[in-house]
């Protein structure tokens, strides 16, 4: 069975077909979050720190750390701030330092800027997940050497120089190309986590069917683990969390092994916990029973985040496996 190993200084998380579904917390990301971007520009990391603690308490096993901030005020004062190659590398180092000081789960280093990826690799403890490489030739030549040098797994996104295809066969071909090019660098397939790209169901009625079929092919034909931005499927629709909660178990049943998502949502996390139990990835329902106590507290009036924090403080959250010494 394919296993992708991600590590912090003290914990190991394994993404695999026979492992519990890996929840990668998405919230440390200033893209589209103007308030967070403004805080980071002012050197204020309080929201980042709160999001890190809350996501882990709610069940995130890995935290995605994205440095894609736009510093509008500094840009007006210094034109260098208009360049992400200038902004992101130092910001990535600062973000990782802050997060690692608070939580001990592995990290996913997320940027479109190769120098920011490199800065994150230098700052991160253990064996982080790198996010990401695409099938674009320039991107392959820039990112795959970093993956090889630092011996880390990487998210492979199924788009290339032609953009994102609506044809699932094309997206599969791009994923296969990345796996083959990675092999040329000596990077094994078990260190490639493919994102087959989830299309919005509101814009494409077959989006769910497409991704389920793609995930099965990626598992059966390439033997790779998979991930996605789970909320993409419900983009632009009302009551999005219900759609996400239906999508996730169906994706898990098709063979998807991880997702970048918001864990601070009870309905999605309930769906994942139940799917783990039904897929026989939860021995004797131990995690489901623990999670049910959190839902009981929510029913009594606590917020999901508050109930999850109380459970974590009581020793009810593991967030990853302890590394063996």
C-alpha positions in Angstrom: 0.0 0.0 0.0 1.2 3.5 -0.9 2.1 5.6 2.2 3.2 9.2 2.2 4.9 10.1 5.4 4.8 13.7 6.8 6.6 14.6 10.0 7.0 17.4 12.5 9.7 17.4 15.2 7.7 15.0 17.3 4.7 13.6 15.3 4.3 11.5 12.2 1.2 11.5 9.9 0.9 8.9 7.3 -1.4 9.4 4.3 -2.4 6.1 2.8 -5.2 4.0 1.4 -5.5 2.0 4.6 -5.0 5.0 6.9 -7.6 7.4 8.4 -8.4 10.3 6.1 -5.9 13.1 6.5 -7.4 16.5 7.3 -5.1 19.3 6.3 -6.2 22.6 7.9 -6.6 25.4 5.3 -7.1 28.5 7.4 -3.6 29.9 7.6 -3.9 31.5 4.3 -4.2 35.3 3.7 -5.5 34.8 0.1 -9.0 36.3 0.1 -8.8 37.2 3.8 -8.2 40.9 3.7 -8.3 41.2 7.5 -5.6 38.5 7.9 -3.4 40.1 5.2 -3.7 43.5 6.9 -2.7 41.9 10.3 0.3 40.2 8.7 1.4 43.4 7.1 1.3 45.0 10.5 3.3 42.2 12.0 0.3 40.9 13.9 0.2 37.1 14.0 -2.6 36.7 16.6 -5.2 35.3 14.1 -2.6 32.9 12.7 -1.8 31.7 16.2 -5.5 31.3 17.1 -6.3 29.5 13.8 -3.4 27.1 14.4 -4.5 26.1 17.8 -8.2 25.9 16.9 -7.7 23.8 13.8 -5.5 21.3 15.6 -8.1 21.1 18.4 -10.8 20.5 15.9 -9.0 17.6 14.3 -6.5 18.9 11.7 -3.7 16.4 11.4 -1.5 18.7 9.2 -1.6 22.5 8.9 -1.3 24.2 5.5 0.8 27.4 5.8 0.3 29.8 2.9 2.3 33.0 2.5 0.3 34.6 -0.4 -0.3 38.0 1.3 -0.7 41.3 -0.5 0.8 44.2 1.6 -1.1 47.1 0.1 0.2 49.9 2.3 3.8 48.8 2.1 3.4 48.5 -1.6 2.5 52.2 -1.8 5.7 53.1 0.1 8.1 50.6 -1.5 7.6 49.1 -4.9 9.4 45.9 -3.9 6.3 44.9 -2.0 4.4 44.5 -5.2 6.6 41.5 -5.9 5.6 38.2 -4.2 9.2 37.0 -4.6 10.2 39.8 -2.2 7.2 39.4 0.2 6.7 35.7 0.6 10.0 34.1 1.6 10.5 36.1 4.8 6.8 35.9 5.6 6.8 32.1 5.2 9.7 31.8 7.6 7.8 34.0 10.2 4.6 32.0 9.7 6.3 28.7 10.2 8.2 29.9 13.3 4.9 31.1 14.9 3.0 28.0 14.1 5.7 25.5 15.2 6.0 27.4 18.5 2.4 26.5 19.3 1.5 23.2 17.7 3.5 20.0 16.9 1.6 18.7 13.9 3.4 18.4 10.6 3.1 21.3 8.1 2.2 21.8 4.5 4.3 24.6 3.0 2.1 26.4 0.5 3.2 29.0 -2.1 3.4 29.6 -5.8 6.8 31.3 -5.2 9.7 28.8 -5.3 11.9 30.9 -3.0 9.1 30.9 -0.4 8.9 27.1 -0.7 12.7 26.9 -0.1 12.4 29.3 2.9 9.7 27.1 4.3 11.7 24.0 3.9 14.6 25.6 5.7 12.4 26.7 8.6 10.2 23.7 9.0 11.0 20.9 11.5 10.7 17.3 10.4 9.4 16.3 6.9 6.8 18.8 5.7 4.5 18.4 2.7 5.4 20.8 -0.1 2.4 22.5 -1.9 2.8 22.5 -4.9 4.1 21.5 -8.3 2.1 21.5 -11.5 2.7 20.0 -15.0 4.1 23.3 -16.3 7.6 22.8 -17.5 9.1 25.8 -15.7 7.4 24.8 -12.5 8.7 21.2 -12.7 12.3 22.4 -13.2 12.1 24.7 -10.3 10.2 22.6 -7.7 11.2 19.0 -8.2 14.9 19.7 -7.4 13.7 21.1 -4.0 11.6 18.0 -3.4 14.6 15.8 -4.1 17.1 17.9 -2.2 15.0 18.1 1.0 13.5 14.6 0.6 9.9 15.7 1.1 6.6 14.7 -0.4 4.9 17.1 -2.8 1.3 18.0 -3.9 1.0 17.6 -7.7 -1.7 19.7 -9.2 -3.2 18.4 -12.4 -2.8 21.5 -14.6 -0.1 22.4 -17.0 1.0 25.1 -19.6 -2.4 24.8 -21.2 -4.3 25.6 -18.0 -7.0 23.5 -16.2 -8.8 21.1 -18.5 -12.4 20.2 -18.0 -11.6 16.8 -19.5 -10.7 14.4 -16.7 -8.6 12.3 -19.1 -6.4 15.3 -19.7 -6.1 16.0 -15.9 -5.1 12.3 -15.4 -2.5 12.6 -18.2 -1.0 15.7 -16.5 -0.8 13.8 -13.1 0.9 10.9 -14.9 3.4 13.2 -16.5 4.3 14.7 -13.1 4.8 11.3 -11.5 7.0 10.3 -14.4 9.1 13.5 -14.3 9.4 13.1 -10.5 10.8 9.6 -11.1 13.5 11.1 -13.4 14.6 13.1 -10.3 14.6 10.0 -8.2 11.4 11.0 -6.4 9.2 7.9 -5.7 5.5 7.8 -6.5 4.6 7.4 -2.8 6.0 11.0 -2.2 3.6 12.4 -4.8 0.1 13.5 -3.5 -2.0 14.3 -6.6 -4.7 17.0 -6.5 -7.0 16.1 -9.5 -8.7 19.5 -9.2 -12.3 19.5 -8.0 -14.5 21.7 -10.2 -17.5 23.6 -8.8 -20.6 21.5 -9.0 -22.7 24.6 -9.6 -20.8 25.3 -12.8 -20.3 21.7 -13.9 -23.0 19.1 -13.1 -20.6 16.2 -13.6 -17.9 17.7 -11.4 -18.5 15.2 -8.6 -18.6 12.2 -10.8 -15.5 13.3 -12.6 -13.4 13.6 -9.5 -14.5 10.3 -8.1 -13.6 8.5 -11.3 -10.3 10.4 -11.5 -9.4 9.4 -7.9 -10.1 5.8 -8.6 -7.8 5.9 -11.7 -5.0 7.7 -9.8 -5.2 5.0 -7.1 -5.5 2.0 -9.4 -3.2 3.0 -12.3 -0.6 5.3 -10.7 -0.8 4.1 -7.1 -0.6 7.6 -5.6 -2.3 9.3 -2.7 -4.7 12.2 -3.5 -5.8 15.5 -2.0 -8.1 18.4 -3.0 -9.4 21.7 -1.9 -12.6 20.2 -0.6 -14.7 23.4 -0.6 -14.1 24.0 -4.3 -17.0 21.6 -5.0 -19.6 23.9 -3.4 -18.2 27.3 -4.6 -20.9 29.8 -5.3 -23.7 27.7 -3.8 -25.9 28.3 -0.7 -25.5 26.0 2.3 -22.1 25.0 1.2 -21.2 22.9 4.3 -23.9 20.4 3.6 -22.5 19.8 0.1 -19.0 19.5 1.4 -20.1 17.1 4.0 -21.8 14.9 1.3 -18.8 15.2 -1.0 -16.1 14.1 1.4 -17.3 10.6 2.3 -18.0 9.9 -1.4 -14.5 11.0 -2.2 -13.1 8.9 0.6 -15.1 5.9 -0.8 -13.6 6.5 -4.2 -10.1 6.4 -2.7 -9.2 10.0 -1.8 -6.8 10.0 1.1 -6.6 13.6 2.2 -8.1 17.1 1.7 -7.1 20.7 2.4 -10.2 22.0 4.2 -11.6 23.9 7.1 -11.7 21.5 10.1 -13.6 24.1 12.3 -16.9 22.9 10.8 -18.7 20.2 12.7 -20.7 18.9 9.8 -17.7 18.2 7.6 -15.7 16.7 10.5 -18.6 14.5 11.5 -18.8 13.2 7.9 -15.1 12.4 7.9 -15.2 10.6 11.3 -18.1 8.5 10.2 -16.4 7.7 6.9 -13.3 6.6 8.7 -15.4 4.2 10.8 -17.3 2.9 7.8 -14.0 2.3 5.9 -12.6 0.3 8.8 -10.0 3.0 9.5 -11.1 3.6 13.1 -10.4 0.6 15.3 -13.5 -0.4 17.3 -15.0 3.1 16.6 -12.6 4.6 19.2 -12.3 8.0 17.4 -16.0 8.1 16.5 -17.0 7.6 20.2 -14.6 10.4 21.3 -16.0 12.6 18.6 -19.6 11.8 19.6 -18.8 13.4 23.0 -17.9 16.6 21.3 -21.2 16.5 19.4 -23.0 16.0 22.7 -21.3 19.1 24.1 -22.3 21.0 21.0 -25.9 19.8 21.4 -25.8 21.2 25.0 -24.8 24.7 23.7 -21.0 24.7 23.3 -19.5 25.8 19.9 -17.8 23.1 18.0 -14.4 24.9 18.5 -15.0 25.2 22.2 -16.0 21.6 22.6 -13.1 20.4 20.5 -10.7 22.4 22.5 -12.1 21.0 25.8 -11.7 17.5 24.4 -8.1 18.2 23.2 -7.2 19.7 26.6 -8.5 16.5 28.2 -6.3 14.4 26.1 -8.9 13.6 23.5 -7.0 14.7 20.4 -3.9 13.0 19.0 -3.3 15.0 15.8 -0.8 12.5 14.5 1.2 9.5 15.6 4.1 9.9 18.0 7.4 9.2 16.3 9.1 6.0 17.5 12.4 6.6 19.2 
